[in-house]
């Protein structure tokens, strides 16, 4: 009889122990899921838009994060978490509670979409950088050409000004020479006139001297 009682007590203890464990496990899981989980980020995630899928995916992050409708959805170890900020808090959600736009794609496909778009985006950015560099060089060449043109025009203008100045100086010198010649000619004529007057005076005096006295 005692043996039977002890067995029953032991079975009851085992059942109670198992029930307590299950209850505690359920409580821990509930607290874990409702209070959220902390994920550490080295830096703010960068996202790339997937136009065909209609959401963005983190690039270069240690976590798989999808950004859609102002919310972040993270897949970690096969479980999904949701947050309104990448700092958290993150709350566990069931996969069937994901937005249909995300839920209809497998995680591997999302990663593949991300990698393809990132590769295409990088190719586009590289091509854009090449175009920008080409445009920059073209613009610099245009500026250099414009500067060279202005320099050449300035040189031509300076040369023309120099020629004009030289011509003015030459004209001034010619005018001075002409004025000097005129002055010399006037001086010569004046001197000749003086000499002629002097000769006439002498002749007149000579005539007067040669006239007989009365």
C-alpha positions as CSV (number, residue, x, y, z in Angstrom):
1,X,0.0,0.0,0.0
2,X,2.8,2.4,1.0
3,X,4.7,1.5,-2.2
4,X,1.6,2.3,-4.3
5,X,1.2,5.7,-2.5
6,X,4.9,6.6,-3.1
7,X,4.6,5.6,-6.8
8,X,1.5,7.8,-7.1
9,X,3.2,10.6,-5.3
10,X,6.2,10.3,-7.6
11,X,4.2,10.3,-10.7
12,X,2.2,13.3,-9.5
13,X,5.5,15.0,-8.7
14,X,6.8,14.3,-12.2
15,X,3.6,15.6,-13.7
16,X,3.7,18.7,-11.6
17,X,7.3,19.3,-12.4
18,X,6.7,18.9,-16.1
19,X,3.7,21.3,-16.0
20,X,5.8,23.8,-14.2
21,X,8.5,23.5,-16.8
22,X,6.1,24.0,-19.6
23,X,4.5,26.9,-18.0
24,X,7.8,28.6,-17.3
25,X,8.8,27.9,-20.9
26,X,5.6,29.5,-22.2
27,X,6.1,32.5,-20.0
28,X,9.7,33.0,-21.0
29,X,8.8,32.8,-24.6
30,X,6.0,35.3,-24.2
31,X,8.2,37.7,-22.4
32,X,11.0,37.2,-24.9
33,X,8.7,37.9,-27.8
34,X,6.6,40.8,-26.4
35,X,9.5,42.7,-24.8
36,X,11.5,42.5,-28.0
37,X,15.1,41.5,-28.7
38,X,18.2,43.7,-28.9
39,X,20.4,43.6,-32.0
40,X,23.6,45.5,-32.1
41,X,24.5,47.6,-35.2
42,X,27.9,48.9,-36.0
43,X,26.4,51.6,-38.1
44,X,23.1,52.7,-39.7
45,X,22.2,50.1,-42.3
46,X,22.3,51.2,-46.0
47,X,19.4,50.1,-48.1
48,X,18.8,49.5,-51.8
49,X,15.4,49.8,-53.4
50,X,14.1,46.8,-55.3
51,X,11.7,48.4,-57.7
52,X,10.1,45.2,-58.9
53,X,9.5,43.9,-55.4
54,X,8.4,47.3,-53.9
55,X,10.6,47.3,-50.8
56,X,14.2,48.0,-49.8
57,X,16.8,45.6,-48.5
58,X,19.8,46.3,-46.3
59,X,23.2,46.1,-48.0
60,X,26.4,45.3,-46.2
61,X,24.7,44.6,-42.9
62,X,25.2,41.6,-40.6
63,X,21.5,41.1,-40.6
64,X,18.9,40.5,-43.3
65,X,16.6,43.6,-43.0
66,X,13.8,44.6,-45.2
67,X,12.3,48.1,-45.1
68,X,8.7,48.5,-46.2
69,X,5.9,50.9,-45.3
70,X,8.0,52.8,-42.7
71,X,8.8,49.6,-40.8
72,X,11.9,47.3,-40.6
73,X,11.6,43.6,-40.9
74,X,14.5,41.5,-39.8
75,X,15.2,37.8,-40.4
76,X,17.6,36.3,-37.8
77,X,18.2,32.5,-37.5
78,X,15.0,31.8,-39.5
79,X,12.8,34.1,-37.3
80,X,11.2,37.4,-38.3
81,X,11.2,40.5,-36.1
82,X,9.6,43.9,-36.7
83,X,10.5,47.4,-35.5
84,X,9.7,51.1,-36.4
85,X,13.4,51.9,-35.9
86,X,16.6,50.0,-36.7
87,X,17.7,50.6,-33.1
88,X,14.7,48.6,-31.9
89,X,12.9,47.5,-29.9
90,X,12.5,44.4,-32.2
91,X,9.4,42.3,-31.7
92,X,9.0,38.8,-33.0
93,X,6.3,38.2,-35.6
94,X,5.1,35.1,-37.3
95,X,6.0,34.7,-40.9
96,X,2.4,34.6,-42.0
97,X,2.0,38.1,-40.4
98,X,4.6,39.6,-42.7
99,X,3.3,42.0,-45.4
100,X,2.3,39.9,-48.4
101,X,4.8,41.9,-50.5
102,X,7.6,40.4,-48.4
103,X,6.0,37.1,-47.4
104,X,5.6,35.9,-51.0
105,X,9.4,35.8,-51.5
106,X,11.8,33.3,-49.9
107,X,14.7,34.9,-48.0
108,X,17.2,33.4,-50.5
109,X,15.3,35.1,-53.3
110,X,15.3,38.4,-51.5
111,X,19.0,38.1,-51.1
112,X,19.4,37.3,-54.7
113,X,17.2,40.2,-55.7
114,X,19.3,42.5,-53.5
115,X,22.6,41.2,-54.9
116,X,21.4,41.6,-58.5
117,X,20.1,45.1,-57.9
118,X,23.2,46.1,-56.0
119,X,25.4,44.8,-58.9
120,X,23.2,46.7,-61.4
121,X,23.2,49.8,-59.2
122,X,27.0,49.7,-58.9
123,X,27.3,49.3,-62.7
124,X,25.0,52.3,-63.2
125,X,27.0,54.3,-60.6
126,X,30.2,53.4,-62.3
127,X,28.9,54.4,-65.6
128,X,27.5,57.6,-64.1
129,X,30.9,58.3,-62.5
130,X,32.5,57.8,-65.9
131,X,30.0,60.1,-67.5
132,X,30.5,62.7,-64.7
133,X,34.3,62.4,-65.1
134,X,33.9,62.8,-68.9
135,X,31.6,65.8,-68.4
136,X,34.1,67.3,-65.9
137,X,37.0,66.9,-68.3
138,X,34.9,68.4,-71.1
139,X,33.9,71.3,-68.9
140,X,37.6,71.8,-67.9
141,X,38.6,71.7,-71.5
142,X,36.0,74.2,-72.4
143,X,37.2,76.4,-69.6
144,X,40.8,76.0,-70.7
145,X,39.7,76.8,-74.3
146,X,37.8,79.8,-73.1
147,X,40.7,81.0,-71.1
148,X,43.1,80.4,-74.0
149,X,40.7,82.3,-76.3
150,X,40.5,85.2,-73.8
151,X,44.3,85.2,-73.4
152,X,44.7,85.2,-77.2
153,X,42.1,88.0,-77.5
154,X,43.9,90.0,-74.8
155,X,47.2,89.4,-76.6
156,X,45.7,90.6,-79.9
157,X,44.2,93.6,-78.1
158,X,47.5,94.4,-76.5
159,X,49.2,94.0,-79.8
160,X,46.7,96.3,-81.5
161,X,47.1,98.8,-78.7
162,X,50.8,98.6,-79.1
163,X,50.6,99.1,-82.8
164,X,48.2,102.0,-82.3
165,X,50.6,103.6,-79.8
166,X,53.5,103.0,-82.0
167,X,51.6,104.6,-84.9
168,X,50.7,107.6,-82.7
169,X,54.3,108.0,-81.7
170,X,55.4,107.7,-85.3
171,X,52.9,110.3,-86.3
172,X,54.0,112.5,-83.5
173,X,57.6,112.2,-84.6
174,X,56.7,112.9,-88.2
175,X,54.7,115.9,-87.1
176,X,57.6,117.1,-85.0
177,X,60.0,116.6,-87.9
178,X,57.6,118.4,-90.2
179,X,57.2,121.2,-87.7
180,X,61.0,121.4,-87.3
181,X,61.4,121.5,-91.1
182,X,58.8,124.3,-91.4
183,X,60.5,126.1,-88.6
184,X,63.9,125.7,-90.3
185,X,62.4,126.8,-93.6
186,X,61.0,129.9,-92.0
187,X,64.2,130.6,-90.3
188,X,66.1,130.2,-93.5
189,X,63.7,132.5,-95.3
190,X,63.9,135.0,-92.6
191,X,67.7,134.9,-92.7
192,X,67.6,135.2,-96.5
193,X,65.3,138.1,-96.2
194,X,67.5,139.7,-93.8
195,X,70.5,139.2,-96.0
196,X,68.6,140.5,-99.0
197,X,67.5,143.5,-97.0
198,X,71.1,144.0,-95.9
199,X,72.3,143.8,-99.4
200,X,69.7,146.2,-100.6
201,X,70.6,148.5,-97.9
202,X,74.3,148.4,-98.9
203,X,73.4,148.9,-102.5
204,X,71.3,151.9,-101.7
205,X,74.1,153.3,-99.6
206,X,76.6,152.6,-102.4
207,X,74.3,154.4,-104.9
208,X,74.0,157.3,-102.6
209,X,77.7,157.4,-102.2
210,X,78.3,157.3,-105.9
211,X,75.9,160.2,-106.7
212,X,77.7,163.5,-107.5
213,X,77.6,166.2,-104.9
214,X,75.8,169.4,-105.7
